[in-house]
């Protein structure tokens, strides 16, 4: 079948005296039947090309699905007199939210069976859920399109009735006040989808009469509402990429006015919780890697901030949790997470972990007066595990480890961390895993190199039972911990954003070159993968060094950087000027133009490419990957595969449900295995 050829309709784009011709600008209209027809044509082309692999895809899907324990449940946690958990039933796609009163032996109460709510719908996603303080009413937010536009519903937990109250077209963020009748929630701008308003809803009233409590005027900021751990305070948190501002209100006084904790200042970030007449605040005030301070509630401005944990140049403070007798922090040092226990009285100490590369995190700890902290742990070879740690005795209790149905022997696999030297001499860590019996350092192993590299999101080493389908067929899986994330601290992020963004791409290329030089793989067997801003990464590196890769997978890729960042009507644009820069400034325009994947497509040979997209994507609009594929088709000089898979019923996160998403992953893995001749 001939690949689809998109019509060219030149559109002149001009700024700073510079002209660009965008031949596919017309695709920016999801109501245009010609656009929809083109997306269907691309989907049909992909289906035709991949048709010989359909049986393999189905087998691969079943293989990955078979490893998942279908009748599974989360570890219950205790809060407000109940044990809370989520479980799944065999053959069902969606979660069931449950609780038991007082004891785990008490009768189960089903709060919400999402399978029933999703019945007959092509997409259904429950976002936040929250029960009223008296535990009688459940509020939950549901999205039926995939564009992350939710409706809040209310359920009477005593009668099981879904109440007539509903609040449409909101973000899904909500909290209850202490009076059991007031709900605060955030609402987005209908065009840009920026979360910019906080409303107050009284149960039983018409949402059209809800009171606007706060409106965020700065287009670079968004806002949300949440509670302190103790639930005594409500917070409105406004934030941009480089600044924060919080307001607070006693939860039992919902009709009072929110008070400012600390007015916003450019480049001052902070986040607060409450304990013992103080706000406890993580902040970057004169602290690049953040520090912990406390401030009296009576006057919490930064002039009264008192250091609790001082800034450390080699340790990033990621998070903290407050207990009646302990302060627990989650930190990052040398690229690895650490959990620190600090008794209010006594010596501090850290938990120890054995794997060379791993992920650890402070888990759900709603109880305040306890000597036990719950944490999570996994690695590239160790399934996700939940532990309770007694902070007095040091006893560590494994509560649950992700079950791999059919068995998983970590001893069959090897994980390690190596370091690549970047263009400027900076050492960049790489975490990798492979099956020992199928690996040899000859350069013949296929290798999938994955990364993200934006927004300060760290790409930690994590376990995936799905990934075993690649490892058991000889693939090496590697994560490049490139600049743009916070893997090695805040400076690691700042060296990969704004006018340093190209470091993200050259770091990835250096990692690829190092893996080839050390014979973990070769260019003939190397594959790049990333999603969203990681898709930008993939697009940039295959423009810069296409010969390094045999194939690439770009999931919902942000590739039309300049045009998107010039259009302030598009969701996320204004809020991300401090991440990418504002191209209305000529310096940033020219810098973005130097790496924007769409703008730098050239007449040359590219690797095999699979691109995924979602028609209802609210973060990366569907037209970005669509335009990119169309332009690549018209300009590339090779005969390699170029495929576009658009989910016509989903958004940025892909299909809803725990198994539907596996079908998309099976396609991606099949694409890689097909290129390696491993379809059998």
Secondary structure, 3 states (H helix, E strand, C coil): CCCCCCCCCCEEEEECCEEEEECCHHHCCCCCHHHHHHHHHHHHHHHHHCHHHHHHHHHHHHHHHHCECCCCECCCEEECCEEEEEECCCCCCCCEEEEEECCCCCCEEEEEEHHHHHCCCCCCEEEEEEECCCCCEEEEEEECCCCCCEEEEEEECCCCCEEEEEEEEECCCEEECCCCCEEEEEEECCCCCCEEEEEEEECCCCHHHCEEEEECCCCCCEEEEEECCCCCEEEEEEECCCCEEEEEEECCCCCCCCEEEECCCCCCCEEEEEECCEEEEEECCCCCCCEEEEEEHHHCCHHHCEEEECCECCEEEEEEEECCCEEEEEEEECCEEEEEEEECCCCCEECCCCCCCEEEEECCCCCCCCCEEEEEEEECCCCCEEEEEECCCCCEEEEEECCECCCCCHHHEEEEEEEEECCCCCEEEEEEEEEHHHCCCCCCCCEEEECCCCCCCCCCCCCCCCCHHHHCCCCEEEEECCCCCCCCCHHHHHCCCHHHCHHHHHHHHHHHHHHHHCCCCCHHHEEEEEECHHHHHHHHHHHHCHHHCCEEEEECCCCCHHHHHHCCCCCCCHHHHHHHCCCCCHHHHHHHHHHCCCCCCCCCCCCEEEEEEECCCCCCCHHHHHHHHHHHHHHCCCCCCEEEEEECCCECCECCCCCHHHHHHHHHHHHHHHHCCCCC
